[in-house]
Amino acid sequence: MLPNLITKTITLQDGREISIETGALAKQADGSVVVRMGKAMLLATVVAKKDALDGVDFLPLSVDYQEKFASSGKIPGGFLKREGKLSDYEVLISRIVDRAIRPIFPDDYHADTQVMITLMSHDEEVLPDALAGLAASAALSVSDIPFNGPISEVRVAKIDGALVINPKPADLAKASLEFIVAGSLDYILMVEGEASEIQEDEMVEAMQFAHEEIKRHCQAQVELTKMVGKEQKRSYCHEKSDAALYDHMRAATYGKLFDAVNRQIANKSERAALVKEIKEEYVSSLGEDHGFEASLIGTYFHKIHKEAARNLTLETKKRLDGRNLDEIRSIWSVVDYLPSAHGSAVFTRGETQSVTTCTLGTKMDEQMIDGAVISGYNKFYLHYNFPGFSTGEVKPNRGVGRREVGHGNLAMRALKKVLPPDTENPYTIRIVSDILESNGSSSMATVCAGSLALMDAGVQIKAPVTGIAMGMISDAKTGKYAILSDILGDEDHLGDMDFKVTGTAKGITACQMDLKVEGLDYSVLKEALHQAKAGRLHILDEISKTLAAPKADLKPHTPRSFMMWIPKELIGAVIGPGGKVIQEIQKDTSTTVVIEEIDNQGKINIYSANQSNMDAAISRVKAIVAQPEIGEVYTGKVKNIQAFGAFVEFMPGKDGLLHISEIKWDRLESMDGVLEPGEEITVKLIDVDKKTGKFKLSRKVLLPRPEKPAANA
């Protein structure tokens, strides 16, 4: 028993328990907890500096989730044999936790804060990502760090028609929807997940079901906070203020800013230049010795600009670029833009543009996943790139960031639901989206361009998928709100919601929602989802003008595939000693041959962009695996000669005896001069010995039988 241990237990609806422990481990952190479920254990710690750095007007929060290999009894691969940088899977979980807790911190709290969540022990029947948000919130709750929580996260899935909280991994394969939902006692904060073309009301039902469980988790944390005596949080003062300056600035600039945003200029650079001009004009009016804090001028100007932009929409139901609330920006798209790619598309919506490629590879191109918890292979993956020039910025290329990993994962989830099943798709598929312009919703542009690229490549997807980013501006005092379709980057920044929804004409395939405002009513959420559906269908109509269904055939330069099944015991014959046979086939025919054992059978995939090479490889493999049939005629090669006949290789690796009596109709006294080693002859398989399995061949049955001499009269 650990000393000084304080424990709070949560019982799930199915009787499983989650416990939160604190007081024994990592006591020098500002807050630490161990969350247990079954054999799964997560250690969450949080540390924050007492003061904010000068000039910082945001929350410098970092969240890192990591799974220790020892938690599942594994040793890391590679040369160093130690945990390295976070995997994409760990980054995605870190982002989900970050998005759930970041809005809950006080707006004026700007001290460096670090949350670390570590999987210390793994349970094969527990998915740890669904516990990470609870662990982070609990660590903050038992600390003195200012935090307007608690919050929690759960996974909700619909399995066999019933909603389930934190299902076992084996059951997820049957799920028609799967979402991670985060929330507080009062409202939903974040949603991310995928579904099999579900309806909007079904999604809202799942969120409500998840929220009921989240409330119980939050109440347990409230009680735990009281048990450790951390209701009182540390005092802080991270923002300077100057009420006189703010009042003066608002009086001088609000009207001008409202007029500026009311011009409803579509081009974001022109809008930014106009706003910048107003700020510079105000600063100049103060004179050189104004004595005001420069950082406060910037902060207050941004606040006033935000107020003006929000009021424009709430009061006039118009937007920064002049669109109606539910209006989608102009769209154009093309396919087959890159002649050497297997599939390609350009999708442009307003000032957001994606060039996306689809590449079809073999099993050798599958992505290997070697993690502490998840291992295996992935035959569909999507990469999203966001260079600085897409927003007119200078940004060094230092590799993939967390944002790129997250946006790519959302688009991947949206598209994977419409891919053909593995039994019908022999290819490894890689989608790459390069964002060339960005002004809102580049991940949704990736979904649209990805659908077009897949169809251009000839991948027989079930239906095209489109996506849209929804926003909202609301006023808690008046109760006014406006739901915005296809939001701009500015509207995302100034608004209260970023809700991305993807789907086919039939239903939703993926979603990602982040709320920045408290208390979103479910009726408003339903309204946003149905407005999103109308937008998705409009975008679907637009891309269908370019390409409505997958092309019937692959591009001429795309590797063709041929699949065949062979008996398990013949796998070794195709591979050969040390891979000699299969390597020779690939070298001689310039093809790629992949063989694997599935369900006690051998599965062979042959890939080639050249049909004659494909046919040659198929013939070679078929010759190896073909089974001799009595009565069939074969062209064989004489291997060696004996006094009683010759042994002939009539199929690869299969020799039969051509007895001296079966060579000619004439009687042969010896084999001298009859046949030569290496000589090709045509023979017929006439029998197989049932006991020994030896093959008996005949040549004479293929020759005309001489007529018997006429009898003497």
Phi, psi and omega in degrees: 000130180285143179285154174059027186278131175242128188231141172231134185245139176245130178254122178285169183299330181268008176097347177291153185241145171241128178245146176243122182243142176211162176105349184245323185248150173050052187284347178276350171288158178295330176202141179208143177217158168243123177257127181242143168211113188063230177269357180283134179223125176243129173261122177242130178232153177219136178223138179221143175291154182286327184235156177271153176287153180299136175083358180274122181240027178218176179267110177279079183258132173237135179235124179233121175251130181220143178252120178285134181298326180297339181298335179241019176070035180241159172247133182301148175280185179086181186283321187283334180059039175215161178299133180254214179294160183297139174287167177302322179299316179290324177298318181297320178291320177301317180295319181298317179294316180303312183295334180279321187266334184303315182291349185272343176290151176301143183299331184261016180261119188230021180279145176303126183227133182233127175247127178236129180237124185235127173281112183265330180215135185252146174235125184297343181258010181231128174269111189291337183297333180286348180257349188295318180295319176300316181297316180297314180296320180296320178296320177292323183293328181267010176255177175259015179286131179303125185201124183270036180273202008273171173227173171206164177233144174221159170261129175243134181221151174254114184236122183054038176085358182243140177281137184227141176263133178046061182293163176288150183305321183295333182279342184294335180299337182263002187284136175270344172211150180209114181230143164266123182240131176243145180194172177253191176298332190251335188202164177278140180250321190206143175221138173209135178172195185219163182204163180261071175055055180272169179269162185299316181296328178293325178292316179297320178301318180294321180294318178295319178298317179295321183296325178299321177289321180300320180303320181292322177296319181293319179297322178297322179290325176300316180292323178296319178301319178294322181296326181265357176071039182245031177295326181273122181262163182294148176277153182204161174213094188253358181231132171279156180218153178209091185301323181295317178298314181299313181299319180295316181295316182296317179297325185274332190242338187301312181299317179295319180293321178296317177298323181294312181289334180285349174291340174055057181275128184287325184281122185292328179294320179292320177298315181297321180295321180294318179293319179298322180297321179294319179295313181297323179296320180293314181299320179296326181292340180282339184085168185289329184254046183288333175079002180276154177290123183298321181294326179292325177299314179297316181296313182292323180296318178298319181296317181290320177299317179299317180297317181296316181294318180293317180295326177305311183290317182292325185271324186250351185059027174245168186238172185304326182259011175090358181284159168288166185301323184257014185274137179264141177296162181298144186233137166219152182207154175219156174238169180058036183286325181256107190296335183266350178282155177291329176200142181207156179205150170244126177236125180232128177228110185061236180256026176242130186217136177232133167254118188236139178242153174236124180240132181256121181239185181263182176299332179295343181265003179299148179276123178274130179247120181230083181247175179294326183249316185253126176225154178144206183227148181236122183257006172221123177214154184229131179245135184240128181240136184229081181288158182299325185295342181295340176240017178070028183247157172265114183220121180296146179274101183244029179094182186283132177265172181298324180298318180294321177298315182293315180295320178295322180294320178297314179295322178299315180298322182296321187272331186294338181290343182250004179290151175295152179297158183302328181294339180253353184235104181278356190265150161274131186245126175240123175254134176232122177252120174253116180278118181262335174218146178217124169212065178097130168065044177289333177292325178286328173296324177297320178298313181295313179294324178297320176300314181295319181294320177299315181292323178296327180283350181089012175286126187276072178290156182294322182193151176291148180245138173233163182219156180215146176255124180256148177229174179208142171237130184220161178228109184297330183289316183266342183081002179286147174207158177221127178263128187248132176265141175055068188287150171282167174300319178297321181291327174296315183291321185270346188268186185251355185208142170231106187237106180260130181229132177236154178177173175264185175296338184274325183174184186281136176249336179197160177205160175209121182231134173231128179252140178245009183227149182278147167071045176289120181288145182295333177294323176292321179298316177299318179299318179296319181294319181287327174292324177295322179299315178299320178294317179300317182292325175297314179296322178300318177298322182291315181286336178292338175293334177274311179201119187264339184209161180300143175297148187291335184224163176284163174296153181303329183268003177280135178301126173281160179231150174224130181242139176215155179248141179229160175300145183305321185290350180263359179301316181299324180294323180288321180288314181081168180300120181063022180081014186298314186294311183293326178293322178295319179299314181295319181293315184289331186250359181054046178237172172246124181243122181241129180232138179210158178264124179225126177051046175066023175226162175263126178252124181243127173244129178243129182239135176195142175272357182242122186293323181293322176295319177301313181298322180294318180293319179299316180298319180297315181293315180299325179295324181289319187265353181298144179260130180300139179237129178299132180098347179280149179258136183229150170264116185241175180236132180292123182268309176205162186241134176241171181296332184263001179153203181225147173264127186240128173276101184266345172218156180305119178080006182233118180251145176229158180269122171260098184292152182304332182280349183253010181275312180225163173288332178286149179285129178255132180276330179207174181267001182300122175073005182277311180225158178239143175302135182091349181289136177271132179220158177262130182225165178237135177280117185255343181192157173231123180295122185293332182275313186262341182077011180285147184262139178245126184247159175219139175254328187291334181290346178268354180261151177300134179280125181295145179288146178289140178299143182295141179290146178295132179296000000 
